[in-house]
């Protein structure tokens, strides 16, 4: 069984999500404003065209936030 640090984990969050919840989940995990995270995905998209690929990979890899 893998060890999970309860203080930090990456996940997707549906709270405040626009598309897949990657940016909102990252902002909750890193305790950064979601707008900054969205800008950090947007800059590589506009400059290099890789922001969308990074977002899609994160969408596939990050699990959805467990809500009880």
C-alpha positions in Angstrom: 0.0 0.0 0.0 1.4 3.4 -1.0 1.9 6.1 1.6 -0.2 9.2 1.2 0.8 12.4 2.9 -2.4 13.8 4.3 -1.0 17.4 4.1 -0.4 17.4 0.4 -2.0 15.6 -2.5 -2.8 16.6 -6.1 -6.3 16.1 -7.3 -9.1 17.6 -9.5 -11.8 19.5 -7.7 -15.3 20.2 -9.0 -15.6 23.2 -6.7 -15.1 26.2 -8.9 -14.1 24.1 -11.9 -14.6 25.4 -15.4 -13.5 22.5 -17.5 -12.0 19.5 -15.7 -11.2 20.8 -12.3 -7.4 20.6 -12.7 -6.7 24.3 -11.9 -9.1 24.4 -9.0 -7.6 21.3 -7.5 -4.1 22.6 -8.0 -5.0 25.9 -6.3 -6.5 24.1 -3.3 -3.5 21.8 -3.0 -0.9 24.5 -3.4 -2.9 27.2 -1.6 -2.6 29.6 -4.5 -5.4 31.7 -6.1 -7.0 29.7 -9.0 -6.5 32.7 -11.3 -2.8 32.4 -11.1 -2.9 28.7 -11.8 -5.1 29.3 -14.9 -2.7 32.0 -16.1 0.2 29.6 -15.7 -1.6 27.1 -17.9 -2.6 29.8 -20.4 0.9 31.3 -21.0 2.4 28.0 -22.4 -0.7 27.5 -24.4 -0.4 30.8 -26.2 3.4 30.8 -26.5 4.3 27.2 -27.2 1.0 25.4 -27.6 1.8 23.0 -24.8 -0.5 24.3 -22.1 -3.4 22.3 -23.4 -1.3 19.1 -23.5 -0.2 19.6 -19.9 -3.8 20.3 -18.8 -5.0 17.1 -20.5 -2.3 15.0 -19.0 -3.1 16.4 -15.5 -6.8 15.8 -16.1 -6.0 12.1 -16.9 -3.4 11.6 -14.1 -4.9 13.5 -11.2 -7.7 11.7 -9.3 -11.0 13.5 -8.6 -11.2 14.9 -5.1 -13.0 12.5 -2.7 -16.0 14.1 -1.0 -17.8 12.4 1.8 
